[in-house]
Amino acid sequence: VISPLVYSKRNKIDPLWSLFTFFAASNLFGFVGILISMPLYFSIREVLALKANNWVIAND
């Protein structure tokens, strides 16, 4: 229960989404789902953000 709150404060996401992600992944994939839930969530969030910005990636 504490881990989703730490993720949500550190990565600026809603704690409800963090808890939902943990519980959904653990119900679907068990322990492995718990391990991959947050990296998967952040990957999907970034892809959707890029898609919303018409896939523009900044060049450094």
mmCIF file as Biopython writes it, N, C-alpha, C and O atoms, coordinates in Angstrom:
data_model
#
loop_
_atom_site.group_PDB
_atom_site.id
_atom_site.type_symbol
_atom_site.label_atom_id
_atom_site.label_alt_id
_atom_site.label_comp_id
_atom_site.label_asym_id
_atom_site.label_entity_id
_atom_site.label_seq_id
_atom_site.pdbx_PDB_ins_code
_atom_site.Cartn_x
_atom_site.Cartn_y
_atom_site.Cartn_z
_atom_site.occupancy
_atom_site.B_iso_or_equiv
_atom_site.auth_seq_id
_atom_site.auth_asym_id
_atom_site.pdbx_PDB_model_num
ATOM 1   N N  . VAL A ? 1  ? 0.836  -1.191  0.000   1.0 0.0 1  A 1 
ATOM 2   C CA . VAL A ? 1  ? 0.000  0.000   0.000   1.0 0.0 1  A 1 
ATOM 3   C C  . VAL A ? 1  ? 0.874  1.245   0.000   1.0 0.0 1  A 1 
ATOM 4   O O  . VAL A ? 1  ? 0.487  2.258   -0.583  1.0 0.0 1  A 1 
ATOM 5   N N  . ILE A ? 2  ? 2.034  1.199   0.633   1.0 0.0 2  A 1 
ATOM 6   C CA . ILE A ? 2  ? 2.901  2.371   0.687   1.0 0.0 2  A 1 
ATOM 7   C C  . ILE A ? 2  ? 3.614  2.589   -0.643  1.0 0.0 2  A 1 
ATOM 8   O O  . ILE A ? 2  ? 3.829  3.734   -1.042  1.0 0.0 2  A 1 
ATOM 9   N N  . SER A ? 3  ? 3.977  1.533   -1.325  1.0 0.0 3  A 1 
ATOM 10  C CA . SER A ? 3  ? 4.713  1.647   -2.580  1.0 0.0 3  A 1 
ATOM 11  C C  . SER A ? 3  ? 3.984  2.475   -3.637  1.0 0.0 3  A 1 
ATOM 12  O O  . SER A ? 3  ? 4.625  3.321   -4.261  1.0 0.0 3  A 1 
ATOM 13  N N  . PRO A ? 4  ? 2.675  2.282   -3.879  1.0 0.0 4  A 1 
ATOM 14  C CA . PRO A ? 4  ? 1.994  3.139   -4.853  1.0 0.0 4  A 1 
ATOM 15  C C  . PRO A ? 4  ? 2.014  4.611   -4.464  1.0 0.0 4  A 1 
ATOM 16  O O  . PRO A ? 4  ? 2.079  5.480   -5.333  1.0 0.0 4  A 1 
ATOM 17  N N  . LEU A ? 5  ? 1.960  4.895   -3.181  1.0 0.0 5  A 1 
ATOM 18  C CA . LEU A ? 5  ? 1.995  6.290   -2.748  1.0 0.0 5  A 1 
ATOM 19  C C  . LEU A ? 5  ? 3.364  6.907   -2.996  1.0 0.0 5  A 1 
ATOM 20  O O  . LEU A ? 5  ? 3.461  8.083   -3.346  1.0 0.0 5  A 1 
ATOM 21  N N  . VAL A ? 6  ? 4.416  6.127   -2.817  1.0 0.0 6  A 1 
ATOM 22  C CA . VAL A ? 6  ? 5.767  6.619   -3.096  1.0 0.0 6  A 1 
ATOM 23  C C  . VAL A ? 6  ? 5.924  6.885   -4.585  1.0 0.0 6  A 1 
ATOM 24  O O  . VAL A ? 6  ? 6.448  7.926   -4.980  1.0 0.0 6  A 1 
ATOM 25  N N  . TYR A ? 7  ? 5.471  5.943   -5.418  1.0 0.0 7  A 1 
ATOM 26  C CA . TYR A ? 7  ? 5.532  6.145   -6.861  1.0 0.0 7  A 1 
ATOM 27  C C  . TYR A ? 7  ? 4.746  7.374   -7.279  1.0 0.0 7  A 1 
ATOM 28  O O  . TYR A ? 7  ? 5.206  8.146   -8.120  1.0 0.0 7  A 1 
ATOM 29  N N  . SER A ? 8  ? 3.573  7.566   -6.705  1.0 0.0 8  A 1 
ATOM 30  C CA . SER A ? 8  ? 2.721  8.670   -7.126  1.0 0.0 8  A 1 
ATOM 31  C C  . SER A ? 8  ? 3.325  10.016  -6.761  1.0 0.0 8  A 1 
ATOM 32  O O  . SER A ? 8  ? 3.204  10.967  -7.533  1.0 0.0 8  A 1 
ATOM 33  N N  . LYS A ? 9  ? 3.969  10.121  -5.612  1.0 0.0 9  A 1 
ATOM 34  C CA . LYS A ? 9  ? 4.585  11.392  -5.231  1.0 0.0 9  A 1 
ATOM 35  C C  . LYS A ? 9  ? 5.852  11.651  -6.034  1.0 0.0 9  A 1 
ATOM 36  O O  . LYS A ? 9  ? 6.116  12.783  -6.438  1.0 0.0 9  A 1 
ATOM 37  N N  . ARG A ? 10 ? 6.622  10.618  -6.261  1.0 0.0 10 A 1 
ATOM 38  C CA . ARG A ? 10 ? 7.888  10.779  -6.960  1.0 0.0 10 A 1 
ATOM 39  C C  . ARG A ? 10 ? 7.699  11.058  -8.447  1.0 0.0 10 A 1 
ATOM 40  O O  . ARG A ? 10 ? 8.480  11.803  -9.039  1.0 0.0 10 A 1 
ATOM 41  N N  . ASN A ? 11 ? 6.691  10.478  -9.046  1.0 0.0 11 A 1 
ATOM 42  C CA . ASN A ? 11 ? 6.496  10.593  -10.489 1.0 0.0 11 A 1 
ATOM 43  C C  . ASN A ? 11 ? 5.295  11.434  -10.877 1.0 0.0 11 A 1 
ATOM 44  O O  . ASN A ? 11 ? 4.912  11.480  -12.047 1.0 0.0 11 A 1 
ATOM 45  N N  . LYS A ? 12 ? 4.706  12.093  -9.906  1.0 0.0 12 A 1 
ATOM 46  C CA . LYS A ? 12 ? 3.600  13.021  -10.127 1.0 0.0 12 A 1 
ATOM 47  C C  . LYS A ? 12 ? 2.428  12.376  -10.865 1.0 0.0 12 A 1 
ATOM 48  O O  . LYS A ? 12 ? 1.986  12.871  -11.902 1.0 0.0 12 A 1 
ATOM 49  N N  . ILE A ? 13 ? 1.936  11.275  -10.322 1.0 0.0 13 A 1 
ATOM 50  C CA . ILE A ? 13 ? 0.716  10.669  -10.837 1.0 0.0 13 A 1 
ATOM 51  C C  . ILE A ? 13 ? -0.282 10.593  -9.696  1.0 0.0 13 A 1 
ATOM 52  O O  . ILE A ? 13 ? 0.084  10.663  -8.523  1.0 0.0 13 A 1 
ATOM 53  N N  . ASP A ? 14 ? -1.531 10.451  -10.056 1.0 0.0 14 A 1 
ATOM 54  C CA . ASP A ? 14 ? -2.588 10.350  -9.063  1.0 0.0 14 A 1 
ATOM 55  C C  . ASP A ? 14 ? -2.432 9.036   -8.289  1.0 0.0 14 A 1 
ATOM 56  O O  . ASP A ? 14 ? -2.259 7.985   -8.906  1.0 0.0 14 A 1 
ATOM 57  N N  . PRO A ? 15 ? -2.490 9.072   -6.961  1.0 0.0 15 A 1 
ATOM 58  C CA . PRO A ? 15 ? -2.354 7.828   -6.184  1.0 0.0 15 A 1 
ATOM 59  C C  . PRO A ? 15 ? -3.401 6.781   -6.544  1.0 0.0 15 A 1 
ATOM 60  O O  . PRO A ? 15 ? -3.139 5.582   -6.444  1.0 0.0 15 A 1 
ATOM 61  N N  . LEU A ? 16 ? -4.576 7.221   -6.961  1.0 0.0 16 A 1 
ATOM 62  C CA . LEU A ? 16 ? -5.614 6.280   -7.360  1.0 0.0 16 A 1 
ATOM 63  C C  . LEU A ? 16 ? -5.187 5.480   -8.588  1.0 0.0 16 A 1 
ATOM 64  O O  . LEU A ? 16 ? -5.408 4.270   -8.644  1.0 0.0 16 A 1 
ATOM 65  N N  . TRP A ? 17 ? -4.576 6.145   -9.575  1.0 0.0 17 A 1 
ATOM 66  C CA . TRP A ? 17 ? -4.079 5.443   -10.755 1.0 0.0 17 A 1 
ATOM 67  C C  . TRP A ? 17 ? -2.964 4.477   -10.378 1.0 0.0 17 A 1 
ATOM 68  O O  . TRP A ? 17 ? -2.876 3.374   -10.917 1.0 0.0 17 A 1 
ATOM 69  N N  . SER A ? 18 ? -2.132 4.893   -9.465  1.0 0.0 18 A 1 
ATOM 70  C CA . SER A ? 18 ? -1.045 4.035   -9.019  1.0 0.0 18 A 1 
ATOM 71  C C  . SER A ? 18 ? -1.575 2.767   -8.352  1.0 0.0 18 A 1 
ATOM 72  O O  . SER A ? 18 ? -1.116 1.666   -8.655  1.0 0.0 18 A 1 
ATOM 73  N N  . LEU A ? 19 ? -2.530 2.919   -7.455  1.0 0.0 19 A 1 
ATOM 74  C CA . LEU A ? 19 ? -3.136 1.757   -6.799  1.0 0.0 19 A 1 
ATOM 75  C C  . LEU A ? 19 ? -3.866 0.868   -7.798  1.0 0.0 19 A 1 
ATOM 76  O O  . LEU A ? 19 ? -3.746 -0.356  -7.744  1.0 0.0 19 A 1 
ATOM 77  N N  . PHE A ? 20 ? -4.618 1.474   -8.706  1.0 0.0 20 A 1 
ATOM 78  C CA . PHE A ? 20 ? -5.337 0.712   -9.722  1.0 0.0 20 A 1 
ATOM 79  C C  . PHE A ? 20 ? -4.365 -0.097  -10.575 1.0 0.0 20 A 1 
ATOM 80  O O  . PHE A ? 20 ? -4.619 -1.263  -10.878 1.0 0.0 20 A 1 
ATOM 81  N N  . THR A ? 21 ? -3.256 0.524   -10.960 1.0 0.0 21 A 1 
ATOM 82  C CA . THR A ? 21 ? -2.262 -0.164  -11.778 1.0 0.0 21 A 1 
ATOM 83  C C  . THR A ? 21 ? -1.679 -1.367  -11.045 1.0 0.0 21 A 1 
ATOM 84  O O  . THR A ? 21 ? -1.553 -2.447  -11.622 1.0 0.0 21 A 1 
ATOM 85  N N  . PHE A ? 22 ? -1.323 -1.183  -9.775  1.0 0.0 22 A 1 
ATOM 86  C CA . PHE A ? 22 ? -0.781 -2.292  -8.991  1.0 0.0 22 A 1 
ATOM 87  C C  . PHE A ? 22 ? -1.789 -3.425  -8.845  1.0 0.0 22 A 1 
ATOM 88  O O  . PHE A ? 22 ? -1.450 -4.588  -9.062  1.0 0.0 22 A 1 
ATOM 89  N N  . PHE A ? 23 ? -3.018 -3.098  -8.480  1.0 0.0 23 A 1 
ATOM 90  C CA . PHE A ? 23 ? -4.014 -4.151  -8.256  1.0 0.0 23 A 1 
ATOM 91  C C  . PHE A ? 23 ? -4.408 -4.861  -9.553  1.0 0.0 23 A 1 
ATOM 92  O O  . PHE A ? 23 ? -4.558 -6.082  -9.569  1.0 0.0 23 A 1 
ATOM 93  N N  . ALA A ? 24 ? -4.573 -4.109  -10.624 1.0 0.0 24 A 1 
ATOM 94  C CA . ALA A ? 24 ? -4.940 -4.729  -11.898 1.0 0.0 24 A 1 
ATOM 95  C C  . ALA A ? 24 ? -3.825 -5.654  -12.389 1.0 0.0 24 A 1 
ATOM 96  O O  . ALA A ? 24 ? -4.086 -6.778  -12.816 1.0 0.0 24 A 1 
ATOM 97  N N  . ALA A ? 25 ? -2.595 -5.176  -12.323 1.0 0.0 25 A 1 
ATOM 98  C CA . ALA A ? 25 ? -1.472 -5.994  -12.786 1.0 0.0 25 A 1 
ATOM 99  C C  . ALA A ? 25 ? -1.275 -7.222  -11.909 1.0 0.0 25 A 1 
ATOM 100 O O  . ALA A ? 25 ? -0.953 -8.299  -12.410 1.0 0.0 25 A 1 
ATOM 101 N N  . SER A ? 26 ? -1.465 -7.067  -10.604 1.0 0.0 26 A 1 
ATOM 102 C CA . SER A ? 26 ? -1.291 -8.233  -9.729  1.0 0.0 26 A 1 
ATOM 103 C C  . SER A ? 26 ? -2.387 -9.261  -9.947  1.0 0.0 26 A 1 
ATOM 104 O O  . SER A ? 26 ? -2.130 -10.461 -9.843  1.0 0.0 26 A 1 
ATOM 105 N N  . ASN A ? 27 ? -3.600 -8.823  -10.245 1.0 0.0 27 A 1 
ATOM 106 C CA . ASN A ? 27 ? -4.683 -9.768  -10.522 1.0 0.0 27 A 1 
ATOM 107 C C  . ASN A ? 27 ? -4.494 -10.462 -11.865 1.0 0.0 27 A 1 
ATOM 108 O O  . ASN A ? 27 ? -4.831 -11.637 -12.010 1.0 0.0 27 A 1 
ATOM 109 N N  . LEU A ? 28 ? -3.961 -9.747  -12.841 1.0 0.0 28 A 1 
ATOM 110 C CA . LEU A ? 28 ? -3.778 -10.337 -14.165 1.0 0.0 28 A 1 
ATOM 111 C C  . LEU A ? 28 ? -2.530 -11.210 -14.260 1.0 0.0 28 A 1 
ATOM 112 O O  . LEU A ? 28 ? -2.572 -12.291 -14.848 1.0 0.0 28 A 1 
ATOM 113 N N  . PHE A ? 29 ? -1.411 -10.745 -13.680 1.0 0.0 29 A 1 
ATOM 114 C CA . PHE A ? 29 ? -0.134 -11.413 -13.898 1.0 0.0 29 A 1 
ATOM 115 C C  . PHE A ? 29 ? 0.569  -11.866 -12.628 1.0 0.0 29 A 1 
ATOM 116 O O  . PHE A ? 29 ? 1.686  -12.380 -12.693 1.0 0.0 29 A 1 
ATOM 117 N N  . GLY A ? 30 ? -0.064 -11.685 -11.476 1.0 0.0 30 A 1 
ATOM 118 C CA . GLY A ? 30 ? 0.542  -12.118 -10.217 1.0 0.0 30 A 1 
ATOM 119 C C  . GLY A ? 30 ? 1.736  -11.269 -9.818  1.0 0.0 30 A 1 
ATOM 120 O O  . GLY A ? 30 ? 1.740  -10.051 -10.001 1.0 0.0 30 A 1 
ATOM 121 N N  . PHE A ? 31 ? 2.750  -11.928 -9.272  1.0 0.0 31 A 1 
ATOM 122 C CA . PHE A ? 31 ? 3.927  -11.214 -8.781  1.0 0.0 31 A 1 
ATOM 123 C C  . PHE A ? 31 ? 4.661  -10.492 -9.898  1.0 0.0 31 A 1 
ATOM 124 O O  . PHE A ? 31 ? 5.144  -9.376  -9.702  1.0 0.0 31 A 1 
ATOM 125 N N  . VAL A ? 32 ? 4.750  -11.112 -11.062 1.0 0.0 32 A 1 
ATOM 126 C CA . VAL A ? 32 ? 5.415  -10.476 -12.201 1.0 0.0 32 A 1 
ATOM 127 C C  . VAL A ? 32 ? 4.677  -9.197  -12.585 1.0 0.0 32 A 1 
ATOM 128 O O  . VAL A ? 32 ? 5.307  -8.209  -12.961 1.0 0.0 32 A 1 
ATOM 129 N N  . GLY A ? 33 ? 3.364  -9.208  -12.495 1.0 0.0 33 A 1 
ATOM 130 C CA . GLY A ? 33 ? 2.579  -8.016  -12.787 1.0 0.0 33 A 1 
ATOM 131 C C  . GLY A ? 33 ? 2.890  -6.871  -11.855 1.0 0.0 33 A 1 
ATOM 132 O O  . GLY A ? 33 ? 2.907  -5.713  -12.271 1.0 0.0 33 A 1 
ATOM 133 N N  . ILE A ? 34 ? 3.135  -7.185  -10.597 1.0 0.0 34 A 1 
ATOM 134 C CA . ILE A ? 34 ? 3.511  -6.145  -9.636  1.0 0.0 34 A 1 
ATOM 135 C C  . ILE A ? 34 ? 4.847  -5.527  -10.030 1.0 0.0 34 A 1 
ATOM 136 O O  . ILE A ? 34 ? 5.030  -4.314  -9.922  1.0 0.0 34 A 1 
ATOM 137 N N  . LEU A ? 35 ? 5.771  -6.354  -10.484 1.0 0.0 35 A 1 
ATOM 138 C CA . LEU A ? 35 ? 7.094  -5.849  -10.857 1.0 0.0 35 A 1 
ATOM 139 C C  . LEU A ? 35 ? 7.062  -4.975  -12.103 1.0 0.0 35 A 1 
ATOM 140 O O  . LEU A ? 35 ? 7.803  -3.996  -12.191 1.0 0.0 35 A 1 
ATOM 141 N N  . ILE A ? 36 ? 6.211  -5.318  -13.068 1.0 0.0 36 A 1 
ATOM 142 C CA . ILE A ? 36 ? 6.208  -4.579  -14.332 1.0 0.0 36 A 1 
ATOM 143 C C  . ILE A ? 36 ? 5.118  -3.525  -14.422 1.0 0.0 36 A 1 
ATOM 144 O O  . ILE A ? 36 ? 5.041  -2.813  -15.423 1.0 0.0 36 A 1 
ATOM 145 N N  . SER A ? 37 ? 4.278  -3.407  -13.411 1.0 0.0 37 A 1 
ATOM 146 C CA . SER A ? 37 ? 3.116  -2.518  -13.519 1.0 0.0 37 A 1 
ATOM 147 C C  . SER A ? 37 ? 3.491  -1.055  -13.698 1.0 0.0 37 A 1 
ATOM 148 O O  . SER A ? 37 ? 2.976  -0.403  -14.607 1.0 0.0 37 A 1 
ATOM 149 N N  . MET A ? 38 ? 4.359  -0.530  -12.872 1.0 0.0 38 A 1 
ATOM 150 C CA . MET A ? 38 ? 4.678  0.892   -12.963 1.0 0.0 38 A 1 
ATOM 151 C C  . MET A ? 38 ? 5.530  1.219   -14.190 1.0 0.0 38 A 1 
ATOM 152 O O  . MET A ? 38 ? 5.242  2.213   -14.856 1.0 0.0 38 A 1 
ATOM 153 N N  . PRO A ? 39 ? 6.564  0.439   -14.526 1.0 0.0 39 A 1 
ATOM 154 C CA . PRO A ? 39 ? 7.280  0.739   -15.770 1.0 0.0 39 A 1 
ATOM 155 C C  . PRO A ? 39 ? 6.371  0.672   -16.998 1.0 0.0 39 A 1 
ATOM 156 O O  . PRO A ? 39 ? 6.503  1.479   -17.917 1.0 0.0 39 A 1 
ATOM 157 N N  . LEU A ? 40 ? 5.458  -0.286  -17.009 1.0 0.0 40 A 1 
ATOM 158 C CA . LEU A ? 40 ? 4.516  -0.389  -18.113 1.0 0.0 40 A 1 
ATOM 159 C C  . LEU A ? 40 ? 3.577  0.812   -18.149 1.0 0.0 40 A 1 
ATOM 160 O O  . LEU A ? 40 ? 3.289  1.344   -19.221 1.0 0.0 40 A 1 
ATOM 161 N N  . TYR A ? 41 ? 3.102  1.239   -16.987 1.0 0.0 41 A 1 
ATOM 162 C CA . TYR A ? 41 ? 2.228  2.410   -16.912 1.0 0.0 41 A 1 
ATOM 163 C C  . TYR A ? 41 ? 2.932  3.652   -17.450 1.0 0.0 41 A 1 
ATOM 164 O O  . TYR A ? 41 ? 2.355  4.403   -18.237 1.0 0.0 41 A 1 
ATOM 165 N N  . PHE A ? 42 ? 4.187  3.870   -17.025 1.0 0.0 42 A 1 
ATOM 166 C CA . PHE A ? 42 ? 4.913  5.057   -17.476 1.0 0.0 42 A 1 
ATOM 167 C C  . PHE A ? 42 ? 5.225  4.991   -18.963 1.0 0.0 42 A 1 
ATOM 168 O O  . PHE A ? 42 ? 5.211  6.020   -19.639 1.0 0.0 42 A 1 
ATOM 169 N N  . SER A ? 43 ? 5.503  3.808   -19.484 1.0 0.0 43 A 1 
ATOM 170 C CA . SER A ? 43 ? 5.745  3.660   -20.921 1.0 0.0 43 A 1 
ATOM 171 C C  . SER A ? 43 ? 4.499  4.003   -21.719 1.0 0.0 43 A 1 
ATOM 172 O O  . SER A ? 43 ? 4.570  4.734   -22.707 1.0 0.0 43 A 1 
ATOM 173 N N  . ILE A ? 44 ? 3.364  3.480   -21.295 1.0 0.0 44 A 1 
ATOM 174 C CA . ILE A ? 44 ? 2.104  3.768   -21.988 1.0 0.0 44 A 1 
ATOM 175 C C  . ILE A ? 44 ? 1.765  5.247   -21.884 1.0 0.0 44 A 1 
ATOM 176 O O  . ILE A ? 44 ? 1.302  5.849   -22.853 1.0 0.0 44 A 1 
ATOM 177 N N  . ARG A ? 45 ? 1.994  5.837   -20.710 1.0 0.0 45 A 1 
ATOM 178 C CA . ARG A ? 45 ? 1.703  7.263   -20.526 1.0 0.0 45 A 1 
ATOM 179 C C  . ARG A ? 45 ? 2.556  8.124   -21.452 1.0 0.0 45 A 1 
ATOM 180 O O  . ARG A ? 45 ? 2.054  9.092   -22.024 1.0 0.0 45 A 1 
ATOM 181 N N  . GLU A ? 46 ? 3.834  7.789   -21.610 1.0 0.0 46 A 1 
ATOM 182 C CA . GLU A ? 46 ? 4.710  8.571   -22.480 1.0 0.0 46 A 1 
ATOM 183 C C  . GLU A ? 46 ? 4.344  8.401   -23.950 1.0 0.0 46 A 1 
ATOM 184 O O  . GLU A ? 46 ? 4.387  9.367   -24.711 1.0 0.0 46 A 1 
ATOM 185 N N  . VAL A ? 47 ? 3.985  7.189   -24.357 1.0 0.0 47 A 1 
ATOM 186 C CA . VAL A ? 47 ? 3.568  6.966   -25.745 1.0 0.0 47 A 1 
ATOM 187 C C  . VAL A ? 47 ? 2.307  7.765   -26.052 1.0 0.0 47 A 1 
ATOM 188 O O  . VAL A ? 47 ? 2.202  8.369   -27.119 1.0 0.0 47 A 1 
ATOM 189 N N  . LEU A ? 48 ? 1.353  7.772   -25.130 1.0 0.0 48 A 1 
ATOM 190 C CA . LEU A ? 48 ? 0.133  8.550   -25.338 1.0 0.0 48 A 1 
ATOM 191 C C  . LEU A ? 48 ? 0.420  10.045  -25.353 1.0 0.0 48 A 1 
ATOM 192 O O  . LEU A ? 48 ? -0.220 10.785  -26.101 1.0 0.0 48 A 1 
ATOM 193 N N  . ALA A ? 49 ? 1.368  10.505  -24.543 1.0 0.0 49 A 1 
ATOM 194 C CA . ALA A ? 49 ? 1.744  11.921  -24.555 1.0 0.0 49 A 1 
ATOM 195 C C  . ALA A ? 49 ? 2.406  12.286  -25.880 1.0 0.0 49 A 1 
ATOM 196 O O  . ALA A ? 49 ? 2.142  13.355  -26.429 1.0 0.0 49 A 1 
ATOM 197 N N  . LEU A ? 50 ? 3.262  11.407  -26.398 1.0 0.0 50 A 1 
ATOM 198 C CA . LEU A ? 50 ? 3.880  11.656  -27.702 1.0 0.0 50 A 1 
ATOM 199 C C  . LEU A ? 50 ? 2.837  11.672  -28.810 1.0 0.0 50 A 1 
ATOM 200 O O  . LEU A ? 50 ? 2.894  12.503  -29.716 1.0 0.0 50 A 1 
ATOM 201 N N  . LYS A ? 51 ? 1.887  10.751  -28.733 1.0 0.0 51 A 1 
ATOM 202 C CA . LYS A ? 51 ? 0.833  10.704  -29.742 1.0 0.0 51 A 1 
ATOM 203 C C  . LYS A ? 51 ? -0.013 11.969  -29.696 1.0 0.0 51 A 1 
ATOM 204 O O  . LYS A ? 51 ? -0.423 12.477  -30.739 1.0 0.0 51 A 1 
ATOM 205 N N  . ALA A ? 52 ? -0.275 12.478  -28.506 1.0 0.0 52 A 1 
ATOM 206 C CA . ALA A ? 52 ? -1.050 13.713  -28.371 1.0 0.0 52 A 1 
ATOM 207 C C  . ALA A ? 52 ? -0.296 14.902  -28.957 1.0 0.0 52 A 1 
ATOM 208 O O  . ALA A ? 52 ? -0.912 15.864  -29.416 1.0 0.0 52 A 1 
ATOM 209 N N  . ASN A ? 53 ? 1.039  14.839  -28.943 1.0 0.0 53 A 1 
ATOM 210 C CA . ASN A ? 53 ? 1.864  15.914  -29.507 1.0 0.0 53 A 1 
ATOM 211 C C  . ASN A ? 53 ? 2.288  15.607  -30.936 1.0 0.0 53 A 1 
ATOM 212 O O  . ASN A ? 53 ? 3.275  16.158  -31.424 1.0 0.0 53 A 1 
ATOM 213 N N  . ASN A ? 54 ? 1.560  14.744  -31.600 1.0 0.0 54 A 1 
ATOM 214 C CA . ASN A ? 54 ? 1.823  14.357  -32.988 1.0 0.0 54 A 1 
ATOM 215 C C  . ASN A ? 54 ? 3.207  13.742  -33.174 1.0 0.0 54 A 1 
ATOM 216 O O  . ASN A ? 54 ? 3.865  13.973  -34.189 1.0 0.0 54 A 1 
ATOM 217 N N  . TRP A ? 55 ? 3.640  12.968  -32.201 1.0 0.0 55 A 1 
ATOM 218 C CA . TRP A ? 55 ? 4.880  12.201  -32.259 1.0 0.0 55 A 1 
ATOM 219 C C  . TRP A ? 55 ? 6.115  13.076  -32.449 1.0 0.0 55 A 1 
ATOM 220 O O  . TRP A ? 55 ? 7.069  12.637  -33.091 1.0 0.0 55 A 1 
ATOM 221 N N  . VAL A ? 56 ? 6.132  14.261  -31.929 1.0 0.0 56 A 1 
ATOM 222 C CA . VAL A ? 56 ? 7.285  15.141  -32.030 1.0 0.0 56 A 1 
ATOM 223 C C  . VAL A ? 56 ? 8.255  14.810  -30.903 1.0 0.0 56 A 1 
ATOM 224 O O  . VAL A ? 56 ? 7.914  14.882  -29.723 1.0 0.0 56 A 1 
ATOM 225 N N  . ILE A ? 57 ? 9.468  14.446  -31.295 1.0 0.0 57 A 1 
ATOM 226 C CA . ILE A ? 57 ? 10.508 14.146  -30.315 1.0 0.0 57 A 1 
ATOM 227 C C  . ILE A ? 57 ? 11.586 15.213  -30.457 1.0 0.0 57 A 1 
ATOM 228 O O  . ILE A ? 57 ? 12.076 15.466  -31.557 1.0 0.0 57 A 1 
ATOM 229 N N  . ALA A ? 58 ? 11.947 15.829  -29.355 1.0 0.0 58 A 1 
ATOM 230 C CA . ALA A ? 58 ? 12.934 16.910  -29.383 1.0 0.0 58 A 1 
ATOM 231 C C  . ALA A ? 58 ? 14.322 16.354  -29.663 1.0 0.0 58 A 1 
ATOM 232 O O  . ALA A ? 58 ? 14.707 15.311  -29.134 1.0 0.0 58 A 1 
ATOM 233 N N  . ASN A ? 59 ? 15.058 17.059  -30.493 1.0 0.0 59 A 1 
ATOM 234 C CA . ASN A ? 59 ? 16.450 16.698  -30.771 1.0 0.0 59 A 1 
ATOM 235 C C  . ASN A ? 59 ? 17.350 17.514  -29.870 1.0 0.0 59 A 1 
ATOM 236 O O  . ASN A ? 59 ? 17.180 18.725  -29.735 1.0 0.0 59 A 1 
ATOM 237 N N  . ASP A ? 60 ? 18.308 16.845  -29.255 1.0 0.0 60 A 1 
ATOM 238 C CA . ASP A ? 60 ? 19.235 17.564  -28.366 1.0 0.0 60 A 1 
ATOM 239 C C  . ASP A ? 60 ? 20.467 17.999  -29.103 1.0 0.0 60 A 1 
ATOM 240 O O  . ASP A ? 60 ? 21.353 18.616  -28.512 1.0 0.0 60 A 1 
#
